[in-house]
Structures are given as C-alpha cells and as structure tokens.
Amino acid sequence: MARVITNALLYWAAILALGFVLGAVRLLVLVPHLGVAGAVAAELPAMLGASWLVAGALLRRRPLPSHNAALAMGALAFALLIASEIGLATQLFGASLAGWAQGVASPAGLLGLGGQVLFGAIPGWRWRGGRQP
C-alpha cells in the first residue's frame, strides 16, 4: 500500500506542477485568442499526454503488484488533484465552494473535469502486470 500512496503522490505532484505552468500559458496566451473553453481544449492533450508518460514511467520504475493497485494509485491521485483544485480556488483565489462547483459546471469546467477523470484512469490503463507499460 505504501508504494500505491507514493506513486499516487509522485503522479499527482508531477501533473499538478505541469498544470501550474500550462495554466499560466493558458490564461495569458490562449484564453484571449480561443476563449476559456477553447483554451482548456487546447491544453488538455498536453496534460493527458504528460499524464500518460508520467504514469508509465512511475509504473516502470516503481511497479505495482496488481491492476487494483494501479486503479487505487489513479483514484488517490485524482482525489488529491480535486482537493488541490478546491484548496487553491478557495484559499488562494477567494472562491467559495459553491463558486468552484459552478465553475466546474461550465463547459470549460466540464471539459477540465473530464480530463481530470481521464488523469485518474490512466494508471489503470498503463498497468501491464509483469510487463513494462
């Protein structure tokens, strides 16, 4: 179980850090040209591609014993990502929890949430038993 938790923390931290960088680019460069939903749609392939690569690298270097363990890794990383998003929105940007939920219910928010769900599923997809992912 410790390996699942450590892998989930590493996976979450790597993608959260990338999200900060790409989020700044999205807000400063893409949103003025594409709108909010268009900017999220443009950023999503990079985030999911990075998630695919990071999950694969982690599962190669720190293999998990079962598919269920890989699913748990993804579920925990997803929970951490959502908790981080809520924490940042409420503590750093002063949004209420209801305001955050309204943002998630927008087209851009739903697109982002879909990407976050895929982020959580990727470790399960990348797990290949004894073979390298």
Beta strands, then each sheet from edge to edge (+ up, - down):
end
